[in-house]
């Protein structure tokens, strides 16, 4: 007698992204109550399980959903409005526009489009630092998408949500206390940076994060000007400052980390601090190229992020995979970041960077069923010699055919099933 499951994805090649990099030709994935219960040859899994719903993945590649480890989703509202400027010029413009434009309603509209874009690109979860995170969470719940977010701290004049720093601490405490703990999620706090928050504020925020077992996420060392600003103000570079405050550690995720010294890389490795690498945004803003090969050699966990759609103009994590696999070769070493490493940064390493490697990032029994089906029928994907190479150097986000989050099919045959895409686009255009 076969066991009953909710979903069976069968017939395609399954790239599990497990430690061995197992590829199951003609494989299948069985899902029950949002959890993967079996991965193996379709002839075996299909016999052992009867499914209420199925996806025929013949001629496709099945792989874990992509994890965006750093973004600002509602910045879709500002896409194209701050191009070809430095990071500091970008921030000056964006902060002003945010104060004028942002509200829970506008954030919800912008996030709805961001989720549509992400689902089409095979992105099944994202770490989102932005104002009015409650509005973003409501939209994510409505669509069934996996969103990692929480209160954001940024001590600037006229913050978009109008909360002073003191009020923000009390509000963040209430937010964390009210959070339910579900598999594949964890509480998160966001401290914008060492140049928008003072050391005593960073210590208070970190203490709150530790009290609730939350991930703390912060921008750090994005470009040389930021580093110089912090060094003049506090006598230490951003990563040095965080280390001196005792903030580095396995529950801290740094965004960007472009301008690093050797001792700083050693400190990140020693403390188990992770990095969200955003190669497209870093290049577009002229920030430089993060020393990812050195970070990896030191044993630092590195995930991939897109940053917001106003700094990178896209939420395409697969595009970030290609950029990460290419840009580090510019120094002359074609092995600096290989195809498999780049794909792992977008899947299992991204999950580990979030502290969720036991739940997300690979297709293994016991993990949450976040997966995508990539159509291999296009001429740009033939012949199919190596799936890692195909993903890193040839595939496009438009090749993603089906997207599944927590065992629920959110895109089938390139049609979104839980989100009215036309209405979402119309709402955003009206705001823009």
KOLRO-502194 format. One record per residue (C-alpha): residue number from 1; residue in three letters; y, x, z. Coordinates in steps of 0.1 Angstrom, whole numbers. Last residue first. Layout:
<nodes>
{nr NUM rest ALA c2 Y c1 X c3 Z}
...
</nodes>
This chain:
<nodes>
{nr 432 rest UNK c2 555 c1 46 c3 -92}
{nr 431 rest UNK c2 549 c1 15 c3 -70}
{nr 430 rest UNK c2 542 c1 -8 c3 -99}
{nr 429 rest UNK c2 520 c1 18 c3 -115}
{nr 428 rest UNK c2 500 c1 21 c3 -82}
{nr 427 rest UNK c2 493 c1 -17 c3 -81}
{nr 426 rest UNK c2 483 c1 -18 c3 -118}
{nr 425 rest UNK c2 459 c1 11 c3 -113}
{nr 424 rest UNK c2 442 c1 -6 c3 -83}
{nr 423 rest UNK c2 440 c1 -39 c3 -102}
{nr 422 rest UNK c2 423 c1 -22 c3 -132}
{nr 421 rest UNK c2 399 c1 -4 c3 -109}
{nr 420 rest UNK c2 387 c1 -34 c3 -89}
{nr 419 rest UNK c2 365 c1 -15 c3 -64}
{nr 418 rest UNK c2 330 c1 -21 c3 -52}
{nr 417 rest UNK c2 309 c1 -17 c3 -83}
{nr 416 rest UNK c2 327 c1 9 c3 -103}
{nr 415 rest UNK c2 313 c1 11 c3 -139}
{nr 414 rest UNK c2 303 c1 45 c3 -152}
{nr 413 rest UNK c2 267 c1 33 c3 -156}
{nr 412 rest UNK c2 265 c1 24 c3 -120}
{nr 411 rest UNK c2 293 c1 34 c3 -96}
{nr 410 rest UNK c2 293 c1 26 c3 -59}
{nr 409 rest UNK c2 255 c1 24 c3 -56}
{nr 408 rest UNK c2 249 c1 22 c3 -18}
{nr 407 rest UNK c2 225 c1 46 c3 -2}
{nr 406 rest UNK c2 251 c1 61 c3 21}
{nr 405 rest UNK c2 272 c1 68 c3 -10}
{nr 404 rest UNK c2 258 c1 66 c3 -45}
{nr 403 rest UNK c2 276 c1 76 c3 -77}
{nr 402 rest UNK c2 262 c1 70 c3 -112}
{nr 401 rest UNK c2 272 c1 83 c3 -147}
{nr 400 rest UNK c2 289 c1 116 c3 -140}
{nr 399 rest UNK c2 295 c1 133 c3 -173}
{nr 398 rest UNK c2 332 c1 124 c3 -172}
{nr 397 rest UNK c2 335 c1 150 c3 -143}
{nr 396 rest UNK c2 327 c1 177 c3 -168}
{nr 395 rest UNK c2 297 c1 199 c3 -172}
{nr 394 rest UNK c2 297 c1 232 c3 -190}
{nr 393 rest UNK c2 303 c1 262 c3 -167}
{nr 392 rest UNK c2 295 c1 253 c3 -131}
{nr 391 rest UNK c2 272 c1 223 c3 -136}
{nr 390 rest UNK c2 253 c1 237 c3 -166}
{nr 389 rest UNK c2 250 c1 271 c3 -150}
{nr 388 rest UNK c2 235 c1 256 c3 -118}
{nr 387 rest UNK c2 211 c1 234 c3 -139}
{nr 386 rest UNK c2 197 c1 263 c3 -159}
{nr 385 rest UNK c2 183 c1 262 c3 -195}
{nr 384 rest UNK c2 193 c1 228 c3 -206}
{nr 383 rest UNK c2 201 c1 231 c3 -243}
{nr 382 rest UNK c2 224 c1 213 c3 -244}
{nr 381 rest UNK c2 252 c1 203 c3 -221}
{nr 380 rest UNK c2 281 c1 204 c3 -245}
{nr 379 rest UNK c2 261 c1 182 c3 -269}
{nr 378 rest UNK c2 262 c1 153 c3 -243}
{nr 377 rest UNK c2 230 c1 137 c3 -231}
{nr 376 rest UNK c2 229 c1 154 c3 -197}
{nr 375 rest UNK c2 242 c1 124 c3 -177}
{nr 374 rest UNK c2 250 c1 133 c3 -141}
{nr 373 rest UNK c2 235 c1 111 c3 -114}
{nr 372 rest UNK c2 252 c1 115 c3 -80}
{nr 371 rest UNK c2 240 c1 115 c3 -44}
{nr 370 rest UNK c2 250 c1 106 c3 -9}
{nr 369 rest UNK c2 219 c1 94 c3 8}
{nr 368 rest UNK c2 223 c1 106 c3 44}
{nr 367 rest UNK c2 199 c1 133 c3 54}
{nr 366 rest UNK c2 165 c1 128 c3 70}
{nr 365 rest UNK c2 145 c1 137 c3 39}
{nr 364 rest UNK c2 164 c1 163 c3 18}
{nr 363 rest UNK c2 189 c1 160 c3 -10}
{nr 362 rest UNK c2 217 c1 184 c3 0}
{nr 361 rest UNK c2 253 c1 183 c3 11}
{nr 360 rest UNK c2 252 c1 158 c3 40}
{nr 359 rest UNK c2 237 c1 151 c3 75}
{nr 358 rest UNK c2 227 c1 185 c3 90}
{nr 357 rest UNK c2 255 c1 202 c3 72}
{nr 356 rest UNK c2 281 c1 180 c3 88}
{nr 355 rest UNK c2 303 c1 206 c3 106}
{nr 354 rest UNK c2 330 c1 200 c3 80}
{nr 353 rest UNK c2 325 c1 235 c3 66}
{nr 352 rest UNK c2 288 c1 228 c3 66}
{nr 351 rest UNK c2 293 c1 198 c3 43}
{nr 350 rest UNK c2 313 c1 220 c3 20}
{nr 349 rest UNK c2 286 c1 246 c3 21}
{nr 348 rest UNK c2 260 c1 220 c3 12}
{nr 347 rest UNK c2 279 c1 205 c3 -18}
{nr 346 rest UNK c2 310 c1 219 c3 -35}
{nr 345 rest UNK c2 305 c1 255 c3 -21}
{nr 344 rest UNK c2 268 c1 252 c3 -32}
{nr 343 rest UNK c2 279 c1 246 c3 -68}
{nr 342 rest UNK c2 301 c1 277 c3 -67}
{nr 341 rest UNK c2 273 c1 298 c3 -52}
{nr 340 rest UNK c2 249 c1 286 c3 -79}
{nr 339 rest UNK c2 273 c1 295 c3 -107}
{nr 338 rest UNK c2 281 c1 330 c3 -94}
{nr 337 rest UNK c2 311 c1 341 c3 -74}
{nr 336 rest UNK c2 318 c1 378 c3 -77}
{nr 335 rest UNK c2 289 c1 384 c3 -102}
{nr 334 rest UNK c2 312 c1 388 c3 -132}
{nr 333 rest UNK c2 330 c1 417 c3 -114}
{nr 332 rest UNK c2 362 c1 428 c3 -132}
{nr 331 rest UNK c2 390 c1 414 c3 -109}
{nr 330 rest UNK c2 391 c1 383 c3 -131}
{nr 329 rest UNK c2 356 c1 373 c3 -120}
{nr 328 rest UNK c2 371 c1 356 c3 -90}
{nr 327 rest UNK c2 388 c1 330 c3 -113}
{nr 326 rest UNK c2 356 c1 319 c3 -131}
{nr 325 rest UNK c2 331 c1 304 c3 -106}
{nr 324 rest UNK c2 359 c1 290 c3 -84}
{nr 323 rest UNK c2 376 c1 275 c3 -115}
{nr 322 rest UNK c2 343 c1 259 c3 -126}
{nr 321 rest UNK c2 336 c1 245 c3 -91}
{nr 320 rest UNK c2 372 c1 233 c3 -89}
{nr 319 rest UNK c2 367 c1 213 c3 -120}
{nr 318 rest UNK c2 336 c1 197 c3 -104}
{nr 317 rest UNK c2 358 c1 188 c3 -75}
{nr 316 rest UNK c2 381 c1 167 c3 -97}
{nr 315 rest UNK c2 408 c1 152 c3 -75}
{nr 314 rest UNK c2 435 c1 161 c3 -101}
{nr 313 rest UNK c2 471 c1 170 c3 -104}
{nr 312 rest UNK c2 466 c1 202 c3 -84}
{nr 311 rest UNK c2 498 c1 200 c3 -63}
{nr 310 rest UNK c2 506 c1 163 c3 -67}
{nr 309 rest UNK c2 470 c1 152 c3 -68}
{nr 308 rest UNK c2 465 c1 167 c3 -33}
{nr 307 rest UNK c2 443 c1 197 c3 -25}
{nr 306 rest UNK c2 412 c1 200 c3 -47}
{nr 305 rest UNK c2 389 c1 214 c3 -21}
{nr 304 rest UNK c2 358 c1 236 c3 -21}
{nr 303 rest UNK c2 338 c1 249 c3 9}
{nr 302 rest UNK c2 335 c1 284 c3 23}
{nr 301 rest UNK c2 314 c1 294 c3 53}
{nr 300 rest UNK c2 323 c1 330 c3 63}
{nr 299 rest UNK c2 294 c1 355 c3 62}
{nr 298 rest UNK c2 314 c1 386 c3 56}
{nr 297 rest UNK c2 302 c1 388 c3 20}
{nr 296 rest UNK c2 313 c1 353 c3 16}
{nr 295 rest UNK c2 348 c1 360 c3 28}
{nr 294 rest UNK c2 350 c1 391 c3 6}
{nr 293 rest UNK c2 340 c1 372 c3 -25}
{nr 292 rest UNK c2 365 c1 344 c3 -15}
{nr 291 rest UNK c2 395 c1 366 c3 -13}
{nr 290 rest UNK c2 419 c1 337 c3 -21}
{nr 289 rest UNK c2 437 c1 340 c3 -54}
{nr 288 rest UNK c2 474 c1 338 c3 -55}
{nr 287 rest UNK c2 500 c1 313 c3 -43}
{nr 286 rest UNK c2 514 c1 306 c3 -78}
{nr 285 rest UNK c2 516 c1 269 c3 -71}
{nr 284 rest UNK c2 492 c1 262 c3 -100}
{nr 283 rest UNK c2 468 c1 290 c3 -91}
{nr 282 rest UNK c2 465 c1 279 c3 -54}
{nr 281 rest UNK c2 462 c1 243 c3 -64}
{nr 280 rest UNK c2 433 c1 250 c3 -88}
{nr 279 rest UNK c2 415 c1 275 c3 -65}
{nr 278 rest UNK c2 414 c1 252 c3 -34}
{nr 277 rest UNK c2 391 c1 270 c3 -9}
{nr 276 rest UNK c2 385 c1 252 c3 23}
{nr 275 rest UNK c2 376 c1 279 c3 48}
{nr 274 rest UNK c2 353 c1 279 c3 79}
{nr 273 rest UNK c2 358 c1 296 c3 113}
{nr 272 rest UNK c2 325 c1 311 c3 128}
{nr 271 rest UNK c2 344 c1 332 c3 153}
{nr 270 rest UNK c2 332 c1 366 c3 141}
{nr 269 rest UNK c2 335 c1 357 c3 105}
{nr 268 rest UNK c2 371 c1 345 c3 108}
{nr 267 rest UNK c2 380 c1 375 c3 129}
{nr 266 rest UNK c2 365 c1 399 c3 102}
{nr 265 rest UNK c2 385 c1 381 c3 75}
{nr 264 rest UNK c2 416 c1 386 c3 97}
{nr 263 rest UNK c2 408 c1 423 c3 102}
{nr 262 rest UNK c2 405 c1 428 c3 64}
{nr 261 rest UNK c2 438 c1 410 c3 57}
{nr 260 rest UNK c2 443 c1 375 c3 44}
{nr 259 rest UNK c2 468 c1 359 c3 20}
{nr 258 rest UNK c2 448 c1 331 c3 3}
{nr 257 rest UNK c2 434 c1 312 c3 33}
{nr 256 rest UNK c2 436 c1 279 c3 15}
{nr 255 rest UNK c2 428 c1 252 c3 41}
{nr 254 rest UNK c2 414 c1 265 c3 74}
{nr 253 rest UNK c2 386 c1 246 c3 91}
{nr 252 rest UNK c2 383 c1 249 c3 129}
{nr 251 rest UNK c2 353 c1 235 c3 149}
{nr 250 rest UNK c2 333 c1 267 c3 143}
{nr 249 rest UNK c2 360 c1 289 c3 159}
{nr 248 rest UNK c2 396 c1 301 c3 157}
{nr 247 rest UNK c2 419 c1 284 c3 181}
{nr 246 rest UNK c2 420 c1 311 c3 209}
{nr 245 rest UNK c2 457 c1 313 c3 208}
{nr 244 rest UNK c2 456 c1 350 c3 196}
{nr 243 rest UNK c2 432 c1 340 c3 168}
{nr 242 rest UNK c2 456 c1 312 c3 156}
{nr 241 rest UNK c2 484 c1 337 c3 156}
{nr 240 rest UNK c2 464 c1 364 c3 138}
{nr 239 rest UNK c2 455 c1 337 c3 112}
{nr 238 rest UNK c2 491 c1 328 c3 107}
{nr 237 rest UNK c2 506 c1 363 c3 108}
{nr 236 rest UNK c2 520 c1 375 c3 141}
{nr 235 rest UNK c2 554 c1 383 c3 154}
{nr 234 rest UNK c2 562 c1 346 c3 161}
{nr 233 rest UNK c2 591 c1 337 c3 139}
{nr 232 rest UNK c2 591 c1 367 c3 116}
{nr 231 rest UNK c2 553 c1 366 c3 112}
{nr 230 rest UNK c2 553 c1 329 c3 106}
{nr 229 rest UNK c2 579 c1 332 c3 78}
{nr 228 rest UNK c2 562 c1 362 c3 63}
{nr 227 rest UNK c2 528 c1 344 c3 61}
{nr 226 rest UNK c2 544 c1 314 c3 45}
{nr 225 rest UNK c2 561 c1 336 c3 19}
{nr 224 rest UNK c2 529 c1 354 c3 11}
{nr 223 rest UNK c2 510 c1 322 c3 3}
{nr 222 rest UNK c2 486 c1 297 c3 17}
{nr 221 rest UNK c2 480 c1 317 c3 49}
{nr 220 rest UNK c2 469 c1 287 c3 69}
{nr 219 rest UNK c2 468 c1 249 c3 64}
{nr 218 rest UNK c2 450 c1 232 c3 94}
{nr 217 rest UNK c2 419 c1 212 c3 101}
{nr 216 rest UNK c2 405 c1 206 c3 136}
{nr 215 rest UNK c2 370 c1 190 c3 137}
{nr 214 rest UNK c2 367 c1 167 c3 167}
{nr 213 rest UNK c2 344 c1 171 c3 198}
{nr 212 rest UNK c2 366 c1 146 c3 217}
{nr 211 rest UNK c2 380 c1 170 c3 243}
{nr 210 rest UNK c2 379 c1 199 c3 218}
{nr 209 rest UNK c2 403 c1 180 c3 195}
{nr 208 rest UNK c2 426 c1 172 c3 223}
{nr 207 rest UNK c2 426 c1 209 c3 234}
{nr 206 rest UNK c2 434 c1 219 c3 198}
{nr 205 rest UNK c2 463 c1 196 c3 196}
{nr 204 rest UNK c2 478 c1 209 c3 229}
{nr 203 rest UNK c2 473 c1 245 c3 219}
{nr 202 rest UNK c2 489 c1 238 c3 185}
{nr 201 rest UNK c2 519 c1 223 c3 203}
{nr 200 rest UNK c2 523 c1 253 c3 225}
{nr 199 rest UNK c2 521 c1 276 c3 194}
{nr 198 rest UNK c2 549 c1 256 c3 176}
{nr 197 rest UNK c2 540 c1 233 c3 147}
{nr 196 rest UNK c2 555 c1 232 c3 112}
{nr 195 rest UNK c2 551 c1 269 c3 105}
{nr 194 rest UNK c2 516 c1 273 c3 120}
{nr 193 rest UNK c2 504 c1 245 c3 98}
{nr 192 rest UNK c2 496 c1 207 c3 94}
{nr 191 rest UNK c2 475 c1 201 c3 125}
{nr 190 rest UNK c2 449 c1 175 c3 115}
{nr 189 rest UNK c2 424 c1 160 c3 139}
{nr 188 rest UNK c2 390 c1 148 c3 129}
{nr 187 rest UNK c2 362 c1 127 c3 145}
{nr 186 rest UNK c2 328 c1 131 c3 129}
{nr 185 rest UNK c2 309 c1 114 c3 100}
{nr 184 rest UNK c2 275 c1 116 c3 83}
{nr 183 rest UNK c2 257 c1 96 c3 109}
{nr 182 rest UNK c2 281 c1 72 c3 127}
{nr 181 rest UNK c2 301 c1 78 c3 158}
{nr 180 rest UNK c2 326 c1 50 c3 164}
{nr 179 rest UNK c2 362 c1 59 c3 170}
{nr 178 rest UNK c2 383 c1 42 c3 196}
{nr 177 rest UNK c2 388 c1 72 c3 218}
{nr 176 rest UNK c2 399 c1 93 c3 189}
{nr 175 rest UNK c2 426 c1 68 c3 179}
{nr 174 rest UNK c2 438 c1 64 c3 214}
{nr 173 rest UNK c2 442 c1 101 c3 219}
{nr 172 rest UNK c2 460 c1 104 c3 186}
{nr 171 rest UNK c2 485 c1 78 c3 197}
{nr 170 rest UNK c2 492 c1 96 c3 229}
{nr 169 rest UNK c2 497 c1 129 c3 211}
{nr 168 rest UNK c2 519 c1 112 c3 184}
{nr 167 rest UNK c2 542 c1 97 c3 209}
{nr 166 rest UNK c2 551 c1 132 c3 222}
{nr 165 rest UNK c2 555 c1 145 c3 186}
{nr 164 rest UNK c2 579 c1 117 c3 175}
{nr 163 rest UNK c2 564 c1 90 c3 154}
{nr 162 rest UNK c2 584 c1 77 c3 124}
{nr 161 rest UNK c2 554 c1 74 c3 100}
{nr 160 rest UNK c2 570 c1 95 c3 73}
{nr 159 rest UNK c2 582 c1 121 c3 96}
{nr 158 rest UNK c2 620 c1 122 c3 100}
{nr 157 rest UNK c2 626 c1 157 c3 111}
{nr 156 rest UNK c2 594 c1 178 c3 111}
{nr 155 rest UNK c2 567 c1 184 c3 138}
{nr 154 rest UNK c2 536 c1 178 c3 117}
{nr 153 rest UNK c2 505 c1 164 c3 134}
{nr 152 rest UNK c2 480 c1 142 c3 115}
{nr 151 rest UNK c2 457 c1 117 c3 131}
{nr 150 rest UNK c2 423 c1 111 c3 115}
{nr 149 rest UNK c2 403 c1 115 c3 83}
{nr 148 rest UNK c2 368 c1 120 c3 69}
{nr 147 rest UNK c2 362 c1 94 c3 42}
{nr 146 rest UNK c2 328 c1 83 c3 29}
{nr 145 rest UNK c2 332 c1 55 c3 4}
{nr 144 rest UNK c2 319 c1 20 c3 9}
{nr 143 rest UNK c2 347 c1 4 c3 -10}
{nr 142 rest UNK c2 362 c1 -18 c3 18}
{nr 141 rest UNK c2 355 c1 10 c3 44}
{nr 140 rest UNK c2 374 c1 35 c3 23}
{nr 139 rest UNK c2 403 c1 11 c3 19}
{nr 138 rest UNK c2 405 c1 5 c3 56}
{nr 137 rest UNK c2 403 c1 43 c3 63}
{nr 136 rest UNK c2 432 c1 50 c3 40}
{nr 135 rest UNK c2 453 c1 24 c3 59}
{nr 134 rest UNK c2 444 c1 40 c3 92}
{nr 133 rest UNK c2 453 c1 74 c3 79}
{nr 132 rest UNK c2 490 c1 64 c3 78}
{nr 131 rest UNK c2 502 c1 100 c3 69}
{nr 130 rest UNK c2 479 c1 125 c3 54}
{nr 129 rest UNK c2 450 c1 150 c3 58}
{nr 128 rest UNK c2 419 c1 138 c3 39}
{nr 127 rest UNK c2 385 c1 154 c3 42}
{nr 126 rest UNK c2 366 c1 139 c3 13}
{nr 125 rest UNK c2 333 c1 123 c3 6}
{nr 124 rest UNK c2 312 c1 111 c3 -24}
{nr 123 rest UNK c2 329 c1 130 c3 -52}
{nr 122 rest UNK c2 310 c1 124 c3 -84}
{nr 121 rest UNK c2 341 c1 125 c3 -106}
{nr 120 rest UNK c2 342 c1 88 c3 -113}
{nr 119 rest UNK c2 339 c1 82 c3 -75}
{nr 118 rest UNK c2 368 c1 105 c3 -69}
{nr 117 rest UNK c2 391 c1 88 c3 -94}
{nr 116 rest UNK c2 383 c1 54 c3 -80}
{nr 115 rest UNK c2 388 c1 68 c3 -45}
{nr 114 rest UNK c2 422 c1 82 c3 -54}
{nr 113 rest UNK c2 432 c1 49 c3 -70}
{nr 112 rest UNK c2 425 c1 31 c3 -38}
{nr 111 rest UNK c2 442 c1 59 c3 -19}
{nr 110 rest UNK c2 475 c1 52 c3 -37}
{nr 109 rest UNK c2 474 c1 15 c3 -29}
{nr 108 rest UNK c2 465 c1 20 c3 7}
{nr 107 rest UNK c2 492 c1 47 c3 11}
{nr 106 rest UNK c2 518 c1 22 c3 -3}
{nr 105 rest UNK c2 508 c1 -5 c3 20}
{nr 104 rest UNK c2 507 c1 17 c3 51}
{nr 103 rest UNK c2 541 c1 31 c3 42}
{nr 102 rest UNK c2 553 c1 61 c3 23}
{nr 101 rest UNK c2 581 c1 62 c3 -2}
{nr 100 rest UNK c2 613 c1 76 c3 14}
{nr 99 rest UNK c2 599 c1 100 c3 40}
{nr 98 rest UNK c2 572 c1 110 c3 16}
{nr 97 rest UNK c2 598 c1 118 c3 -11}
{nr 96 rest UNK c2 617 c1 142 c3 11}
{nr 95 rest UNK c2 586 c1 159 c3 23}
{nr 94 rest UNK c2 574 c1 163 c3 -13}
{nr 93 rest UNK c2 605 c1 179 c3 -26}
{nr 92 rest UNK c2 609 c1 206 c3 1}
{nr 91 rest UNK c2 571 c1 212 c3 1}
{nr 90 rest UNK c2 570 c1 219 c3 -36}
{nr 89 rest UNK c2 600 c1 243 c3 -34}
{nr 88 rest UNK c2 581 c1 262 c3 -7}
{nr 87 rest UNK c2 549 c1 262 c3 -26}
{nr 86 rest UNK c2 567 c1 274 c3 -57}
{nr 85 rest UNK c2 575 c1 251 c3 -86}
{nr 84 rest UNK c2 559 c1 243 c3 -119}
{nr 83 rest UNK c2 550 c1 207 c3 -111}
{nr 82 rest UNK c2 564 c1 184 c3 -84}
{nr 81 rest UNK c2 565 c1 149 c3 -98}
{nr 80 rest UNK c2 533 c1 149 c3 -119}
{nr 79 rest UNK c2 512 c1 130 c3 -93}
{nr 78 rest UNK c2 534 c1 115 c3 -66}
{nr 77 rest UNK c2 515 c1 83 c3 -59}
{nr 76 rest UNK c2 482 c1 102 c3 -63}
{nr 75 rest UNK c2 495 c1 119 c3 -31}
{nr 74 rest UNK c2 476 c1 92 c3 -13}
{nr 73 rest UNK c2 445 c1 114 c3 -13}
{nr 72 rest UNK c2 458 c1 145 c3 5}
{nr 71 rest UNK c2 429 c1 169 c3 0}
{nr 70 rest UNK c2 407 c1 195 c3 16}
{nr 69 rest UNK c2 369 c1 197 c3 19}
{nr 68 rest UNK c2 361 c1 176 c3 -11}
{nr 67 rest UNK c2 323 c1 172 c3 -10}
{nr 66 rest UNK c2 303 c1 165 c3 -41}
{nr 65 rest UNK c2 274 c1 141 c3 -40}
{nr 64 rest UNK c2 240 c1 158 c3 -39}
{nr 63 rest UNK c2 222 c1 161 c3 -72}
{nr 62 rest UNK c2 204 c1 141 c3 -98}
{nr 61 rest UNK c2 204 c1 156 c3 -134}
{nr 60 rest UNK c2 199 c1 131 c3 -162}
{nr 59 rest UNK c2 176 c1 125 c3 -192}
{nr 58 rest UNK c2 157 c1 98 c3 -173}
{nr 57 rest UNK c2 178 c1 88 c3 -143}
{nr 56 rest UNK c2 166 c1 52 c3 -140}
{nr 55 rest UNK c2 183 c1 38 c3 -110}
{nr 54 rest UNK c2 165 c1 14 c3 -87}
{nr 53 rest UNK c2 170 c1 -15 c3 -64}
{nr 52 rest UNK c2 147 c1 -33 c3 -40}
{nr 51 rest UNK c2 123 c1 -3 c3 -41}
{nr 50 rest UNK c2 86 c1 1 c3 -38}
{nr 49 rest UNK c2 75 c1 35 c3 -25}
{nr 48 rest UNK c2 44 c1 57 c3 -25}
{nr 47 rest UNK c2 37 c1 53 c3 -63}
{nr 46 rest UNK c2 73 c1 61 c3 -73}
{nr 45 rest UNK c2 74 c1 90 c3 -49}
{nr 44 rest UNK c2 42 c1 106 c3 -65}
{nr 43 rest UNK c2 48 c1 101 c3 -102}
{nr 42 rest UNK c2 86 c1 106 c3 -96}
{nr 41 rest UNK c2 79 c1 141 c3 -84}
{nr 40 rest UNK c2 95 c1 147 c3 -50}
{nr 39 rest UNK c2 122 c1 136 c3 -25}
{nr 38 rest UNK c2 115 c1 112 c3 3}
{nr 37 rest UNK c2 131 c1 93 c3 31}
{nr 36 rest UNK c2 168 c1 98 c3 22}
{nr 35 rest UNK c2 189 c1 77 c3 46}
{nr 34 rest UNK c2 213 c1 49 c3 39}
{nr 33 rest UNK c2 190 c1 22 c3 53}
{nr 32 rest UNK c2 161 c1 34 c3 31}
{nr 31 rest UNK c2 164 c1 58 c3 2}
{nr 30 rest UNK c2 138 c1 73 c3 -21}
{nr 29 rest UNK c2 147 c1 102 c3 -44}
{nr 28 rest UNK c2 127 c1 109 c3 -76}
{nr 27 rest UNK c2 118 c1 138 c3 -98}
{nr 26 rest UNK c2 110 c1 145 c3 -134}
{nr 25 rest UNK c2 115 c1 182 c3 -129}
{nr 24 rest UNK c2 121 c1 189 c3 -92}
{nr 23 rest UNK c2 146 c1 217 c3 -87}
{nr 22 rest UNK c2 145 c1 235 c3 -54}
{nr 21 rest UNK c2 174 c1 258 c3 -45}
{nr 20 rest UNK c2 153 c1 274 c3 -17}
{nr 19 rest UNK c2 178 c1 265 c3 10}
{nr 18 rest UNK c2 181 c1 229 c3 -3}
{nr 17 rest UNK c2 205 c1 222 c3 -32}
{nr 16 rest UNK c2 181 c1 193 c3 -41}
{nr 15 rest UNK c2 185 c1 195 c3 -79}
{nr 14 rest UNK c2 165 c1 165 c3 -90}
{nr 13 rest UNK c2 156 c1 164 c3 -127}
{nr 12 rest UNK c2 157 c1 127 c3 -138}
{nr 11 rest UNK c2 130 c1 101 c3 -137}
{nr 10 rest UNK c2 137 c1 83 c3 -105}
{nr 9 rest UNK c2 164 c1 71 c3 -81}
{nr 8 rest UNK c2 147 c1 46 c3 -58}
{nr 7 rest UNK c2 169 c1 24 c3 -35}
{nr 6 rest UNK c2 162 c1 0 c3 -6}
{nr 5 rest UNK c2 128 c1 12 c3 4}
{nr 4 rest UNK c2 95 c1 -6 c3 9}
{nr 3 rest UNK c2 63 c1 14 c3 15}
{nr 2 rest UNK c2 34 c1 13 c3 -9}
{nr 1 rest UNK c2 0 c1 0 c3 0}
</nodes>
